[in-house]
Amino acid sequence: MKTAETTNWTTLLATKKCQRTLYNFAVGKASVSQTTKALAFSEGAGEFRQLVRTHGATYARRLTRKALRYRGLSI
């Protein structure tokens, strides 16, 4: 049985730059590759790549919108 992987949103949303980048991804202003490049060398880069690999781009956008909304971050 495969265990469920969870995303560490605290790491992904640690800085304002990451929040802005993920917001643009969530609303469709940025693609997966653009977001990956923008998050490169940040602490959340691996977490974002894992999110997309695990769930796919469409569901990753939905999860990102949900995470931003739950934290009250401009969505």
Kinemage of the C-alpha trace (Angstrom):
@kinemage 1
@onewidth
@group {chain A} dominant
@subgroup {mainchain}
@vectorlist {calphas} color= white
{ca met a 1} P 0.000 0.000 0.000
{ca lys a 2} L 1.298 3.421 -0.938
{ca thr a 3} L 1.345 6.017 1.804
{ca ala a 4} L -0.109 9.446 1.177
{ca glu a 5} L 2.429 12.191 0.661
{ca thr a 6} L 1.591 15.558 2.116
{ca thr a 7} L 2.934 18.898 1.006
{ca asn a 8} L 4.789 21.093 3.463
{ca trp a 9} L 3.028 24.385 2.706
{ca thr a 10} L 4.945 26.213 5.446
{ca thr a 11} L 8.147 25.653 3.483
{ca leu a 12} L 6.543 26.505 0.154
{ca leu a 13} L 4.967 29.736 1.393
{ca ala a 14} L 7.891 30.853 3.569
{ca thr a 15} L 8.766 34.056 1.689
{ca lys a 16} L 6.809 36.766 -0.102
{ca lys a 17} L 8.565 35.858 -3.366
{ca cys a 18} L 7.412 32.248 -3.073
{ca gln a 19} L 3.889 33.358 -2.192
{ca arg a 20} L 3.726 35.654 -5.229
{ca thr a 21} L 5.140 32.943 -7.498
{ca leu a 22} L 2.687 30.325 -6.247
{ca tyr a 23} L -0.205 32.778 -6.547
{ca asn a 24} L 0.689 33.341 -10.208
{ca phe a 25} L 0.829 29.581 -10.706
{ca ala a 26} L -2.494 29.046 -8.925
{ca val a 27} L -4.409 31.560 -11.032
{ca gly a 28} L -2.863 30.382 -14.295
{ca lys a 29} L -0.521 33.305 -14.962
{ca ala a 30} L 2.525 31.023 -14.789
{ca ser a 31} L 3.169 27.529 -16.087
{ca val a 32} L 4.755 24.675 -14.155
{ca ser a 33} L 8.121 25.240 -15.809
{ca gln a 34} L 8.039 29.001 -15.141
{ca thr a 35} L 7.139 28.385 -11.508
{ca thr a 36} L 9.844 25.745 -11.131
{ca lys a 37} L 12.439 28.158 -12.533
{ca ala a 38} L 11.222 30.981 -10.275
{ca leu a 39} L 11.428 28.750 -7.188
{ca ala a 40} L 14.855 27.337 -8.105
{ca phe a 41} L 17.375 27.435 -5.247
{ca ser a 42} L 14.683 28.221 -2.680
{ca glu a 43} L 13.742 25.885 0.136
{ca gly a 44} L 10.388 25.105 -1.442
{ca ala a 45} L 11.722 24.100 -4.857
{ca gly a 46} L 11.816 20.377 -4.179
{ca glu a 47} L 8.469 20.494 -2.418
{ca phe a 48} L 6.868 22.149 -5.465
{ca arg a 49} L 8.408 19.650 -7.901
{ca gln a 50} L 7.164 16.789 -5.735
{ca leu a 51} L 3.661 18.326 -5.617
{ca val a 52} L 3.481 18.520 -9.407
{ca arg a 53} L 4.997 15.070 -9.902
{ca thr a 54} L 2.588 13.488 -7.433
{ca his a 55} L -0.654 15.228 -8.417
{ca gly a 56} L -0.157 16.707 -11.891
{ca ala a 57} L -0.403 20.343 -12.905
{ca thr a 58} L -4.178 20.800 -12.775
{ca tyr a 59} L -4.666 19.310 -9.332
{ca ala a 60} L -1.512 21.073 -8.067
{ca arg a 61} L -3.065 24.404 -9.089
{ca arg a 62} L -6.240 23.514 -7.211
{ca leu a 63} L -4.306 22.515 -4.096
{ca thr a 64} L -2.240 25.704 -4.286
{ca arg a 65} L -5.367 27.874 -4.527
{ca lys a 66} L -6.803 26.024 -1.544
{ca ala a 67} L -3.625 26.485 0.513
{ca leu a 68} L -3.457 30.192 -0.302
{ca arg a 69} L -7.133 30.671 0.510
{ca tyr a 70} L -6.842 28.847 3.856
{ca arg a 71} L -3.953 31.114 4.818
{ca gly a 72} L -5.667 34.289 3.606
{ca leu a 73} L -2.924 35.094 1.095
{ca ser a 74} L -4.387 37.272 -1.669
{ca ile a 75} L -6.722 34.919 -3.460
